[in-house]
Every structure is written in structure tokens, then in C-alpha cells.
Amino acid sequence: MPNAIYFLFPLVLLAIVFTFTAAVYWVEQRRKEREAFYKAETLRRVSEAQGDSAKAVIELLREDERIKTIKVREGLKIGGLINVGTGIGLMIFLGALLGVGGKPVSAGGTGSVFLCGLIPGFIGAAMLLYVYFLARPLE
């Protein structure tokens, strides 16, 4: 009987995790759907109003697009910094773990395994380079 508990516990835990994940995804999709509906409804009402409504709708759309662009760029900045930090940390960790040559010093190694930390470092640097120098400027 105790063996059955050890077998069932991970299965129940997995079922709970996947059920929770599906519920969170469903709630998030519903929230996005509601936001899109309310935005479309607001734009429709503003465009039906008298006066300079068309100009107000266009300005509202531009502002929304500008905010989305800013959020994407901030995400790229954070992702780039995280990758650069990961690369530096990986180089330091592997250099200390395997010795400066890349293989254990006791084995007489001369490799450069710790340089694999440059991979995430260069990815992060490319992300930061794009955000600061290559992306089109905000209006």
C-alpha cells in the first residue's frame, strides 16, 4: 500500500500543475478578449461622435501603438541585460570550476570551455545593440 502512495502522489501533483496552467491560460485569454472588445467599442463610440472625433481616434491609435513599442523595447532591454549577466556568470563559474584552461588543472587541460559563456553574452549584447542603435526611433 505505501508503494501506491509513492506512485500516485506525483501523478496527482502533475494533474494539479497542468490543470492550474490551463486555467491561468484560459483566464488570460479571456482578459485579452475583453480588453480588445472594450477598446473596439470605445473607438466605435468616439468615431460616431460629432466634431474632431476622427482625429481623436487616430491619435488614440497612435498612442496605443507607441505604448506597445515602448513595452517591447523595455522587454528587449531587460532580456539583453539578463543574457549578458548570464554569460558573464557562466564564464566565471566554468572558469572557477574547471580552472583557467577549461579542463581541470590536475588533468593538465588547456581547453577554453569557459568561453561558452560568450554565447548568451553575445545574444544579450545583440539585443541591447538592436534596442539602442538599430531600432527606429520613437515618434
N, C-alpha and C positions, 0 to 999 in steps of 0.2 A: 504493500500500500504506500509506503513512503516514496518508493520509486515513481509511482504515478504522479505524486505531487511535484516531484522534480521535473517530470516531463510536461505536465500541464501548465505549470507556472509560466515558463517562457512563452508558451502558446497564447495564454490569456494576456500576457503583457504585450505581445506583438499585436493581438487583436485590438487592444485598447489604444495603442500608439497609432495604428493605421486608421481606426475609427475617428480618433481625435484629429488627425491630419486631414481626413476627408471633410470633417465638419468645419474646420478652420478654413479650408479652401472654399467650401460652399458659401460660408458667411462672407468671405472676402469678395467673391464673385457677385453676390447679391448687393453688397455695398457699392461696388463699382457700377453695377447696373442702375442702381438708384441714383447715383451721382450723375451718370450720363443722362438719365431721364429728366432729372431736375434742371440740369444745365440746358438741355434742348427745350424744355418748357419755358425757362426764363428767357432764352434767346427768342423764342417764338413770340412771347408776350411783348418783349421790348421792341421787336421788329414790327409788330402790329400797332404800336403806339404812334401817336401823331408827333410831328416835328423832326428833330435830328436823330431819330431812332436808328436809322441805318448806320450813321457814323458811330453811334454809341455801341452798336452790335459789333462792328468791325474793330473798334478799339478794345472791346471786351475780349474778342477772339485773339487779338494780338497780345494782350496782356496774359492770357492763359498760355499761349504758345511760349512767351518769354519765360514764364514761371517754370514750365516743363523743361525748357532748355537749361535753365539755371540748376534745376534739380539733377538733371543728367550730368552736367559738368561737375557739380559738387560730389556726386557719386563716383565719377571718374577720378577726381582728386583723392578722395578717401581710399578708393581701390588702389590707386597708384602708390600712395604712401604706405598702405598695408603691404603691398608686394615688395616695395623697396626694403621695408623693415624686415619682412620675412627672408628676403635674400641675404641681407646683412647678418641676420641672426643665424641662418643656416650655414653661412660661411664660417662664422665664429664657432658655432657648435661643432661642425665637422672638422675644422682646424684643430680645435682643442681635443676632440675625441680621437682623431686619427693621427695627430701630430702634424707638423707643418708640411711634411712631404706628401700627405694624403693617405699613406698607409702607416700602420703603427711603426713607430721609430724602432721598436725592438725587432721588427721584421726587416729592417733596413730598407723600407719603402721610399720611393722618390716620386710617386704619383701626385696628382693635384686634384684629389676627389673633392676637396672643399670648394673648388671653383664652381661646382654645380649650383651653388647659391647665387651665382650670377644670372641664372635663368629667370627666377622670379624677380630678381633685382632689375634686369633689363626690361621685363614686361611692365613693371611699375614705372620705370623711367620713361618707357614709350607712352604709357597712359598720361603721365604728367606732361611730357613733351607735346602731346596732342592738345591737352586742355589749355596749356599756356601759350603755345605758339602756332599751332596748325588749325584749330577750330575757328570758324568765322566769328567775328566779334558780335557781341550782343548789341541790339539797337537801343 
